[in-house]
Amino acid sequence: MSKTILTFAFVFACGAGALAQGSTHRGTPQEEKACRGDVSRHCRKVMQEGDMVVLQCLKEHRQQLTRACRQVLEQNGQ
């Protein structure tokens, strides 16, 4: 998985609200690590469609996400 794809995964968790406001807040390395596998496992097909699509995908798979990734979503108001 490329670094670009890993980075995008955390604009979603930590920056969905910020993106709506025009900011580009990125998640911490720990937050990125927490959801990296979940993005790859559950949202691989939509990884190139943009941050908000990936965020929606993760929300749709919330019950299958690792505890760590669910916590990242929750901590960031998702």
C-alpha positions in Angstrom: 0.0 0.0 0.0 1.5 3.3 -1.0 2.2 6.1 1.5 -0.3 8.3 -0.2 -3.1 5.8 0.4 -2.1 5.4 4.0 -2.1 9.2 4.5 -5.6 9.6 2.9 -7.0 7.1 5.4 -6.4 9.5 8.2 -7.7 12.6 6.6 -11.0 10.7 7.0 -10.7 9.9 10.7 -9.3 13.1 12.0 -10.2 15.5 9.3 -13.6 14.9 7.9 -15.0 17.8 9.8 -11.9 19.8 9.1 -12.1 19.0 5.4 -15.7 20.3 5.3 -14.2 23.6 6.8 -11.4 23.7 4.3 -8.6 22.4 6.6 -6.2 19.5 5.9 -5.8 18.1 9.4 -4.1 14.7 9.3 -4.2 11.9 11.8 -1.3 11.0 14.0 1.0 8.1 13.1 -0.8 6.0 15.8 -4.2 6.8 14.3 -3.0 5.9 10.8 -1.6 2.6 12.1 -4.8 1.8 14.0 -6.9 1.9 10.8 -4.4 0.9 8.1 -5.4 -2.8 8.0 -9.1 -2.0 8.2 -8.9 0.4 5.2 -7.1 -2.2 3.2 -9.4 -5.1 4.3 -12.8 -3.4 4.0 -12.4 -0.4 1.7 -9.7 -1.4 -0.8 -12.2 -1.0 -3.7 -12.9 2.6 -2.9 -9.4 3.7 -1.8 -8.9 5.8 -4.9 -12.3 7.5 -4.7 -11.4 10.1 -2.1 -11.2 10.5 1.6 -14.9 11.0 2.2 -15.8 7.8 0.3 -13.3 5.9 2.4 -14.7 7.4 5.6 -18.2 6.3 4.5 -16.9 2.8 3.8 -15.4 2.5 7.2 -18.6 3.7 8.8 -20.5 1.1 6.9 -18.2 -1.6 8.2 -18.0 -0.2 11.7 -19.0 -3.5 13.3 -16.2 -5.4 11.5 -13.4 -2.8 12.3 -10.7 -3.5 14.8 -11.3 -2.0 18.2 -8.4 0.5 17.7 -9.9 1.8 14.4 -13.4 2.1 15.9 -11.8 4.2 18.7 -10.1 6.5 16.2 -13.5 7.1 14.5 -15.2 7.7 17.8 -12.5 10.0 19.1 -12.8 12.1 16.0 -16.6 12.4 16.1 -17.3 9.8 13.4 
